[in-house]
Amino acid sequence: MCGPDTSNKPRYGALAVVSPPSSVPSSPLAMPLSGSLSLYSTAGDAGLLATQATFTGLPGCDLGLATQKYFVVIHTTGDLRVPSSKCQMFRRFDFDSGSVAGDGLSMATALAEPLQLEVGGEGVIGRRISIFAGGEERKIDNDDGSEEHEGGLTLVAEGIIGINQILSRI
């Protein structure tokens, strides 16, 4: 990070900075997203489990206009060179249109299953994340172990999950 940190955002848990995919054309039904996805404990501590997810869009990203659901897929790898449709799913959770905050810039959801905030094994740190918008998702497993997502879904953002913590200065 360069310069002083003047943000009042929480600095614990995990963070994925996401942007629209360059390889997928935008759809008139789903606005591309830019912003950050935070994964953290609702207890507000620096624990190793995330029980809550919050997406915060950049200015100009009005989630309040959205009427569709958002599906967040955490993939098994962190390789952004491979199309998301060819990556296996590790975990998944949803944001529905009712989860959008009054400002239209953020949406939050409680995770049905906690996520481990660690590297490797069952952890999510270092994994690719894709955000899809649209109707109900249907997953198709391919013979090569990859999976595809159908059902009117549009890939609107992607990134890599990292650690969201300010380290103490020595």
MIDOSE-1310 file (N, C-alpha, C; in nm, 2 decimals, decimal comma, always signed):
residues 170
mcgp	+0,08/-0,12/+0,00/+0,00/+0,00/+0,00/+0,09/+0,12/+0,00; +0,05/+0,22/-0,07/+0,13/+0,35/-0,08/+0,06/+0,46/+0,00; +0,13/+0,54/+0,07/+0,07/+0,65/+0,14/+0,00/+0,61/+0,27; -0,05/+0,71/+0,33/-0,12/+0,68/+0,46/-0,25/+0,61/+0,43
dtsn	-0,29/+0,52/+0,53/-0,42/+0,45/+0,52/-0,53/+0,53/+0,59; -0,62/+0,59/+0,52/-0,72/+0,68/+0,58/-0,86/+0,61/+0,57; -0,86/+0,48/+0,53/-0,99/+0,41/+0,52/-1,04/+0,37/+0,66; -1,17/+0,37/+0,67/-1,23/+0,32/+0,80/-1,28/+0,18/+0,78
kpry	-1,25/+0,11/+0,67/-1,29/-0,03/+0,65/-1,22/-0,12/+0,75; -1,29/-0,22/+0,79/-1,23/-0,32/+0,88/-1,11/-0,38/+0,82; -1,01/-0,41/+0,90/-0,88/-0,47/+0,85/-0,86/-0,61/+0,92; -0,95/-0,70/+0,89/-0,93/-0,83/+0,94/-1,01/-0,92/+0,84
gala	-0,98/-1,05/+0,84/-1,05/-1,14/+0,75/-0,98/-1,15/+0,62; -1,06/-1,16/+0,51/-1,01/-1,17/+0,38/-1,07/-1,07/+0,29; -1,01/-1,03/+0,18/-1,05/-0,93/+0,09/-1,02/-0,97/-0,05; -1,12/-0,95/-0,14/-1,09/-0,97/-0,28/-1,13/-0,84/-0,35
vvsp	-1,04/-0,78/-0,42/-1,06/-0,67/-0,50/-1,10/-0,72/-0,64; -1,22/-0,69/-0,68/-1,28/-0,75/-0,81/-1,30/-0,64/-0,91; -1,29/-0,68/-1,04/-1,32/-0,59/-1,15/-1,39/-0,67/-1,26; -1,45/-0,61/-1,36/-1,51/-0,68/-1,47/-1,41/-0,76/-1,54
pssv	-1,45/-0,88/-1,58/-1,36/-0,96/-1,66/-1,33/-0,90/-1,80; -1,21/-0,91/-1,84/-1,18/-0,85/-1,97/-1,22/-0,94/-2,09; -1,23/-1,07/-2,06/-1,26/-1,16/-2,17/-1,41/-1,19/-2,20; -1,50/-1,13/-2,11/-1,64/-1,16/-2,13/-1,71/-1,03/-2,16
pssp	-1,79/-1,02/-2,27/-1,86/-0,90/-2,31/-1,97/-0,88/-2,20; -1,99/-0,75/-2,18/-2,10/-0,71/-2,08/-2,24/-0,74/-2,14; -2,33/-0,76/-2,05/-2,47/-0,79/-2,09/-2,56/-0,68/-2,05; -2,66/-0,64/-2,13/-2,75/-0,54/-2,09/-2,83/-0,57/-1,97
lamp	-2,84/-0,70/-1,93/-2,91/-0,75/-1,82/-2,83/-0,74/-1,69; -2,70/-0,73/-1,70/-2,62/-0,74/-1,58/-2,50/-0,64/-1,59; -2,50/-0,54/-1,50/-2,40/-0,44/-1,50/-2,27/-0,50/-1,44; -2,15/-0,47/-1,51/-2,03/-0,52/-1,46/-2,00/-0,45/-1,32
lsgs	-1,93/-0,52/-1,23/-1,91/-0,47/-1,10/-1,76/-0,45/-1,08; -1,73/-0,34/-1,01/-1,59/-0,31/-0,96/-1,60/-0,27/-0,81; -1,52/-0,33/-0,73/-1,52/-0,30/-0,59/-1,45/-0,41/-0,51; -1,49/-0,43/-0,39/-1,42/-0,52/-0,30/-1,52/-0,61/-0,23
lsly	-1,48/-0,74/-0,21/-1,56/-0,83/-0,14/-1,49/-0,87/-0,01; -1,55/-0,84/+0,11/-1,48/-0,87/+0,24/-1,55/-1,00/+0,29; -1,46/-1,09/+0,35/-1,51/-1,21/+0,42/-1,46/-1,20/+0,56; -1,54/-1,20/+0,66/-1,50/-1,18/+0,80/-1,60/-1,24/+0,90
stag	-1,56/-1,24/+1,02/-1,64/-1,29/+1,13/-1,73/-1,18/+1,18; -1,86/-1,22/+1,21/-1,95/-1,12/+1,26/-1,91/-1,08/+1,40; -1,83/-1,15/+1,47/-1,78/-1,12/+1,60/-1,68/-1,00/+1,59; -1,63/-0,97/+1,47/-1,55/-0,85/+1,46/-1,40/-0,88/+1,50
dagl	-1,37/-1,00/+1,51/-1,23/-1,04/+1,55/-1,15/-1,08/+1,44; -1,03/-1,11/+1,46/-0,94/-1,16/+1,36/-0,93/-1,31/+1,35; -1,04/-1,38/+1,37/-1,05/-1,52/+1,37/-1,02/-1,58/+1,24; -1,01/-1,71/+1,23/-0,98/-1,78/+1,11/-1,10/-1,84/+1,03
latq	-1,22/-1,79/+1,08/-1,34/-1,83/+1,01/-1,42/-1,71/+0,96; -1,47/-1,71/+0,84/-1,56/-1,60/+0,80/-1,70/-1,65/+0,80; -1,79/-1,57/+0,86/-1,93/-1,60/+0,87/-2,02/-1,50/+0,80; -1,96/-1,39/+0,74/-2,03/-1,28/+0,68/-1,95/-1,24/+0,55
atft	-2,02/-1,19/+0,45/-1,96/-1,14/+0,33/-2,03/-1,01/+0,30; -1,95/-0,91/+0,26/-2,00/-0,78/+0,22/-1,93/-0,74/+0,09; -2,01/-0,70/-0,01/-1,95/-0,65/-0,13/-1,97/-0,50/-0,13; -1,87/-0,42/-0,15/-1,88/-0,27/-0,16/-1,83/-0,23/-0,30
glpg	-1,92/-0,17/-0,37/-1,89/-0,12/-0,50/-1,82/+0,01/-0,50; -1,75/+0,04/-0,61/-1,69/+0,17/-0,63/-1,80/+0,27/-0,67; -1,77/+0,40/-0,65/-1,87/+0,50/-0,69/-1,91/+0,48/-0,83; -2,04/+0,49/-0,86/-2,10/+0,47/-0,99/-2,15/+0,33/-1,01
cdlg	-2,13/+0,24/-0,91/-2,18/+0,11/-0,91/-2,30/+0,10/-0,83; -2,42/+0,12/-0,89/-2,55/+0,13/-0,81/-2,61/-0,01/-0,81; -2,59/-0,08/-0,70/-2,65/-0,21/-0,68/-2,80/-0,20/-0,65; -2,84/-0,08/-0,62/-2,98/-0,06/-0,59/-3,07/-0,08/-0,71
latq	-3,01/-0,06/-0,83/-3,08/-0,08/-0,96/-3,10/-0,23/-0,99; -3,02/-0,31/-0,93/-3,02/-0,45/-0,96/-3,15/-0,52/-0,91; -3,20/-0,61/-0,99/-3,31/-0,69/-0,95/-3,28/-0,83/-0,95; -3,16/-0,87/-1,00/-3,12/-1,01/-1,01/-3,04/-1,05/-0,88
kyfv	-3,02/-1,17/-0,87/-2,94/-1,23/-0,77/-2,79/-1,22/-0,81; -2,70/-1,22/-0,71/-2,56/-1,23/-0,74/-2,51/-1,36/-0,68; -2,44/-1,44/-0,76/-2,38/-1,57/-0,71/-2,23/-1,55/-0,70; -2,17/-1,58/-0,59/-2,03/-1,57/-0,57/-1,97/-1,71/-0,57
viht	-1,88/-1,74/-0,66/-1,82/-1,87/-0,67/-1,67/-1,85/-0,63; -1,63/-1,93/-0,54/-1,48/-1,94/-0,50/-1,43/-2,07/-0,57; -1,33/-2,05/-0,66/-1,28/-2,16/-0,74/-1,17/-2,24/-0,66; -1,13/-2,35/-0,71/-1,03/-2,43/-0,65/-0,89/-2,38/-0,67
tgdl	-0,86/-2,29/-0,77/-0,73/-2,24/-0,80/-0,74/-2,08/-0,80; -0,63/-2,02/-0,81/-0,62/-1,88/-0,82/-0,57/-1,83/-0,95; -0,58/-1,91/-1,05/-0,53/-1,87/-1,19/-0,63/-1,79/-1,27; -0,60/-1,67/-1,29/-0,69/-1,58/-1,37/-0,67/-1,60/-1,52
rvps	-0,57/-1,67/-1,56/-0,55/-1,69/-1,70/-0,65/-1,79/-1,77; -0,71/-1,87/-1,68/-0,80/-1,97/-1,73/-0,94/-1,92/-1,72; -1,03/-1,93/-1,83/-1,16/-1,88/-1,82/-1,24/-1,94/-1,69; -1,32/-1,86/-1,63/-1,39/-1,91/-1,51/-1,47/-2,03/-1,54
skcq	-1,53/-2,04/-1,66/-1,61/-2,15/-1,69/-1,53/-2,29/-1,69; -1,40/-2,28/-1,70/-1,32/-2,40/-1,70/-1,26/-2,43/-1,56; -1,29/-2,35/-1,46/-1,24/-2,37/-1,33/-1,34/-2,44/-1,24; -1,29/-2,53/-1,16/-1,38/-2,60/-1,07/-1,42/-2,51/-0,95
mfrr	-1,54/-2,54/-0,91/-1,60/-2,46/-0,79/-1,55/-2,53/-0,66; -1,51/-2,44/-0,57/-1,47/-2,48/-0,43/-1,58/-2,46/-0,34; -1,63/-2,33/-0,33/-1,74/-2,30/-0,25/-1,83/-2,19/-0,33; -1,95/-2,17/-0,28/-2,04/-2,08/-0,34/-2,14/-2,02/-0,24
fdfd	-2,17/-1,89/-0,26/-2,28/-1,83/-0,18/-2,35/-1,72/-0,26; -2,46/-1,68/-0,21/-2,55/-1,59/-0,29/-2,57/-1,45/-0,22; -2,59/-1,35/-0,30/-2,65/-1,22/-0,25/-2,78/-1,21/-0,33; -2,89/-1,18/-0,26/-3,01/-1,16/-0,33/-3,04/-1,01/-0,34
sgsv	-3,13/-0,96/-0,42/-3,16/-0,82/-0,44/-3,20/-0,75/-0,31; -3,25/-0,83/-0,21/-3,29/-0,77/-0,08/-3,17/-0,74/+0,01; -3,05/-0,78/-0,03/-2,93/-0,76/+0,06/-2,86/-0,63/+0,03; -2,91/-0,55/-0,06/-2,85/-0,42/-0,10/-2,88/-0,32/+0,01
agdg	-2,77/-0,25/+0,05/-2,79/-0,14/+0,15/-2,86/-0,02/+0,09; -2,91/+0,07/+0,17/-2,98/+0,19/+0,13/-2,90/+0,28/+0,03; -2,76/+0,28/+0,05/-2,68/+0,37/-0,03/-2,66/+0,31/-0,17; -2,70/+0,19/-0,20/-2,69/+0,12/-0,33/-2,55/+0,08/-0,36
lsma	-2,45/+0,11/-0,27/-2,31/+0,07/-0,30/-2,27/-0,06/-0,24; -2,34/-0,12/-0,15/-2,30/-0,24/-0,08/-2,41/-0,33/-0,06; -2,37/-0,46/-0,04/-2,47/-0,56/-0,01/-2,40/-0,66/+0,08; -2,47/-0,72/+0,17/-2,41/-0,81/+0,27/-2,50/-0,94/+0,29
tala	-2,44/-1,04/+0,33/-2,51/-1,17/+0,36/-2,43/-1,25/+0,46; -2,51/-1,32/+0,54/-2,45/-1,42/+0,63/-2,42/-1,54/+0,55; -2,31/-1,60/+0,58/-2,27/-1,72/+0,50/-2,34/-1,84/+0,57; -2,40/-1,93/+0,49/-2,46/-2,05/+0,54/-2,36/-2,15/+0,60
eplq	-2,24/-2,15/+0,54/-2,13/-2,23/+0,59/-2,01/-2,14/+0,60; -1,95/-2,14/+0,72/-1,83/-2,06/+0,74/-1,72/-2,10/+0,65; -1,64/-2,00/+0,61/-1,52/-2,02/+0,52/-1,39/-2,00/+0,61; -1,30/-2,09/+0,58/-1,17/-2,09/+0,65/-1,08/-1,99/+0,59
levg	-1,03/-1,89/+0,67/-0,94/-1,78/+0,62/-0,80/-1,82/+0,64; -0,76/-1,91/+0,56/-0,62/-1,96/+0,56/-0,58/-2,00/+0,42; -0,45/-2,03/+0,40/-0,40/-2,07/+0,27/-0,39/-2,22/+0,26; -0,43/-2,28/+0,15/-0,42/-2,43/+0,13/-0,54/-2,50/+0,20
gegv	-0,54/-2,63/+0,17/-0,64/-2,72/+0,23/-0,78/-2,66/+0,21; -0,86/-2,64/+0,31/-0,99/-2,59/+0,30/-1,00/-2,44/+0,31; -0,88/-2,37/+0,31/-0,88/-2,22/+0,32/-0,91/-2,16/+0,18; -0,96/-2,03/+0,19/-0,99/-1,96/+0,07/-0,89/-1,85/+0,02
igrr	-0,79/-1,83/+0,10/-0,69/-1,73/+0,07/-0,61/-1,78/-0,05; -0,60/-1,69/-0,15/-0,53/-1,72/-0,28/-0,61/-1,78/-0,39; -0,74/-1,80/-0,36/-0,83/-1,86/-0,46/-0,90/-1,76/-0,54; -0,93/-1,79/-0,66/-1,00/-1,71/-0,76/-1,15/-1,70/-0,71
isif	-1,20/-1,58/-0,73/-1,34/-1,56/-0,70/-1,41/-1,50/-0,82; -1,53/-1,55/-0,85/-1,61/-1,50/-0,97/-1,75/-1,46/-0,91; -1,80/-1,34/-0,96/-1,93/-1,30/-0,92/-2,02/-1,30/-1,05; -2,13/-1,38/-1,04/-2,22/-1,39/-1,15/-2,35/-1,32/-1,12
agge	-2,42/-1,27/-1,22/-2,55/-1,20/-1,19/-2,65/-1,27/-1,29; -2,77/-1,28/-1,24/-2,88/-1,34/-1,32/-2,98/-1,42/-1,25; -3,04/-1,51/-1,32/-3,14/-1,60/-1,26/-3,08/-1,72/-1,19; -3,16/-1,82/-1,17/-3,12/-1,94/-1,09/-3,00/-2,00/-1,17
erki	-2,90/-2,05/-1,10/-2,79/-2,11/-1,15/-2,81/-2,26/-1,17; -2,75/-2,31/-1,28/-2,75/-2,45/-1,30/-2,61/-2,49/-1,34; -2,55/-2,58/-1,27/-2,41/-2,62/-1,29/-2,41/-2,75/-1,38; -2,32/-2,75/-1,47/-2,29/-2,86/-1,56/-2,15/-2,91/-1,54
dndd	-2,14/-3,03/-1,50/-2,00/-3,09/-1,48/-1,95/-3,15/-1,62; -1,84/-3,11/-1,66/-1,78/-3,16/-1,78/-1,69/-3,28/-1,76; -1,66/-3,36/-1,86/-1,58/-3,48/-1,85/-1,44/-3,45/-1,80; -1,39/-3,33/-1,83/-1,25/-3,30/-1,79/-1,24/-3,25/-1,64
gsee	-1,35/-3,25/-1,57/-1,35/-3,21/-1,43/-1,39/-3,06/-1,41; -1,39/-2,99/-1,52/-1,44/-2,85/-1,51/-1,59/-2,84/-1,50; -1,64/-2,73/-1,47/-1,78/-2,71/-1,47/-1,82/-2,58/-1,54; -1,94/-2,58/-1,59/-2,00/-2,46/-1,65/-2,12/-2,41/-1,58
hegg	-2,15/-2,29/-1,59/-2,27/-2,23/-1,52/-2,37/-2,18/-1,63; -2,49/-2,22/-1,61/-2,60/-2,18/-1,71/-2,71/-2,12/-1,64; -2,81/-2,08/-1,71/-2,93/-2,03/-1,65/-2,94/-1,88/-1,66; -2,89/-1,81/-1,76/-2,90/-1,67/-1,77/-2,80/-1,60/-1,69
ltlv	-2,69/-1,66/-1,65/-2,59/-1,60/-1,56/-2,49/-1,53/-1,65; -2,45/-1,41/-1,60/-2,34/-1,33/-1,66/-2,23/-1,31/-1,56; -2,11/-1,34/-1,60/-1,99/-1,31/-1,52/-1,97/-1,16/-1,51; -1,98/-1,10/-1,39/-1,98/-0,95/-1,38/-1,85/-0,90/-1,31
aegi	-1,78/-0,99/-1,24/-1,66/-0,95/-1,17/-1,57/-1,07/-1,13; -1,44/-1,05/-1,12/-1,36/-1,16/-1,07/-1,23/-1,10/-1,01; -1,17/-1,18/-0,93/-1,05/-1,14/-0,86/-0,99/-1,25/-0,78; -0,89/-1,22/-0,69/-0,83/-1,32/-0,61/-0,85/-1,28/-0,46
igin	-0,87/-1,38/-0,38/-0,89/-1,35/-0,23/-0,76/-1,34/-0,17; -0,74/-1,24/-0,09/-0,62/-1,21/-0,01/-0,65/-1,19/+0,13; -0,54/-1,17/+0,21/-0,56/-1,14/+0,35/-0,59/-0,99/+0,37; -0,68/-0,96/+0,46/-0,72/-0,82/+0,48/-0,68/-0,79/+0,63
qils	-0,56/-0,76/+0,65/-0,51/-0,73/+0,78/-0,40/-0,63/+0,78; -0,40/-0,53/+0,86/-0,28/-0,44/+0,88/-0,19/-0,51/+0,97; -0,07/-0,53/+0,92/+0,04/-0,59/+1,00/+0,10/-0,48/+1,09; +0,13/-0,51/+1,21/+0,20/-0,42/+1,30/+0,34/-0,38/+1,25
ri	+0,37/-0,26/+1,26/+0,51/-0,22/+1,21/+0,61/-0,25/+1,31; +0,72/-0,29/+1,26/+0,84/-0,32/+1,35/+0,93/-0,20/+1,37
